[in-house]
Amino acid sequence: MKKTLVPSTAKNCCHDRRRAGTVIVIFMVSLAMLSMTAVALVRVTLLQRSMVRNNELRIQSEWLFQSAVVRAASALKSNAEYSGEEWNIAAESLGQSSNAVAKISIEAVDGKTNERRASIIVIYHPDDAERATVSRSVTISL
């Protein structure tokens, strides 16, 4: 049996190719993991942005509700026959880019002549799919 000697350069050539292939596979896996991490970070950022936006809408709607209560109380004090209104609030007066609507309806409270129940619905961004709505009733003393 005669042994054939393989030149050392041929062994190095195959070894170098395997090493290069391994490096490419590791690089591709690392790139895929980096891409998935970037996509996850973008999703988290968009979710946080949406949560901040929704919180902003909710807080603004709460402030508008408080303003509608003050408006209803003031109107009742100046006119006992005040029955409510649809108060359209311009975006410019809010310092925002969208309008708001407050629907105020006044009802008598059974057995109490000096009190009225104000049912108020505030819709902030009424023309937008992403809008905030606050709906509550309060009792106002005359």
C-alpha positions in Angstrom: 0.0 0.0 0.0 1.4 3.2 -1.1 0.4 6.3 0.8 -0.3 9.3 -1.3 0.8 12.4 0.3 -1.5 15.4 0.0 0.4 18.6 -0.2 -0.1 20.8 2.8 -1.3 23.6 0.7 -4.3 21.5 -0.4 -5.2 20.8 3.2 -4.9 24.5 4.1 -7.1 25.4 1.1 -10.0 23.2 2.3 -9.6 24.3 5.9 -9.6 28.0 4.8 -12.8 27.4 2.8 -14.5 25.8 5.8 -13.4 28.6 8.1 -14.7 31.2 5.6 -18.0 29.4 5.4 -18.3 29.2 9.1 -17.6 33.0 9.4 -20.3 33.8 6.8 -22.8 31.6 8.7 -22.0 33.3 12.0 -22.2 36.7 10.3 -25.6 35.9 8.8 -27.0 34.6 12.1 -25.7 37.7 13.9 -27.2 40.0 11.2 -30.6 38.2 11.5 -30.5 38.6 15.3 -29.6 42.3 15.0 -32.4 42.8 12.5 -34.9 41.1 14.8 -33.7 43.3 17.7 -34.1 46.4 15.7 -37.6 45.4 14.6 -38.6 44.7 18.3 -37.2 48.1 19.3 -39.2 49.9 16.6 -42.4 48.1 17.7 -41.8 49.0 21.4 -41.1 52.6 20.4 -44.3 52.8 18.4 -46.3 51.2 21.2 -44.9 53.7 23.7 -45.7 56.6 21.4 -49.3 55.3 21.0 -49.6 55.0 24.8 -48.3 58.5 25.3 -50.7 59.8 22.7 -53.7 58.1 24.2 -52.7 59.4 27.7 -52.5 62.9 26.2 -56.0 62.6 24.7 -57.4 61.2 28.0 -55.9 64.0 30.1 -57.1 66.7 27.6 -60.6 65.2 27.6 -60.6 65.3 31.5 -59.7 69.0 31.4 -62.4 69.7 28.8 -64.9 67.9 31.0 -64.0 70.1 34.0 -64.4 73.2 31.7 -67.8 71.9 30.6 -68.9 71.5 34.2 -67.9 75.1 35.0 -69.6 76.3 31.8 -72.9 74.5 32.8 -72.8 75.8 36.4 -72.2 79.3 35.1 -75.0 79.1 32.6 -77.4 77.7 35.3 -76.6 80.5 37.7 -77.4 83.1 35.1 -80.4 81.3 33.6 -82.4 78.7 35.7 -84.1 77.5 32.5 -80.8 76.5 30.8 -81.2 73.0 29.4 -77.8 72.4 27.9 -76.0 72.8 24.6 -73.5 71.3 22.3 -70.3 73.3 22.9 -68.0 73.2 19.9 -64.4 74.1 21.0 -62.1 75.3 18.3 -58.6 73.8 18.0 -57.1 77.3 18.2 -58.6 77.9 21.6 -57.1 74.6 22.8 -53.7 75.3 21.3 -54.1 71.9 19.5 -54.6 70.7 16.0 -58.1 69.3 16.5 -61.4 70.5 17.7 -63.5 69.1 20.6 -67.2 68.8 21.4 -68.8 68.9 24.8 -72.5 67.8 24.8 -74.2 69.2 28.0 -77.7 68.2 29.0 -79.4 69.5 32.2 -82.1 67.7 34.1 -84.0 68.4 37.3 -83.1 66.3 40.4 -86.2 64.6 41.9 -87.3 66.3 45.1 -84.6 69.0 45.0 -85.5 72.3 43.4 -82.1 73.9 44.0 -80.1 71.2 42.2 -79.7 70.1 38.6 -78.0 67.0 37.1 -75.6 67.8 34.3 -74.8 64.9 31.9 -71.7 65.8 29.9 -70.1 63.9 27.1 -66.7 65.3 25.9 -65.3 64.1 22.6 -61.8 65.2 21.8 -60.8 64.8 18.2 -64.4 64.1 17.2 -63.5 63.6 13.5 -60.6 61.2 14.2 -60.7 57.4 14.7 -58.3 57.9 17.6 -60.5 60.0 19.9 -61.0 60.2 23.6 -64.4 60.4 25.1 -65.4 61.3 28.7 -69.0 60.8 29.8 -70.2 61.6 33.3 -73.0 63.2 35.3 -72.5 65.7 38.1 -75.0 67.5 40.4 -74.8 71.3 40.3 -76.3 73.4 43.1 -78.0 76.6 42.2 
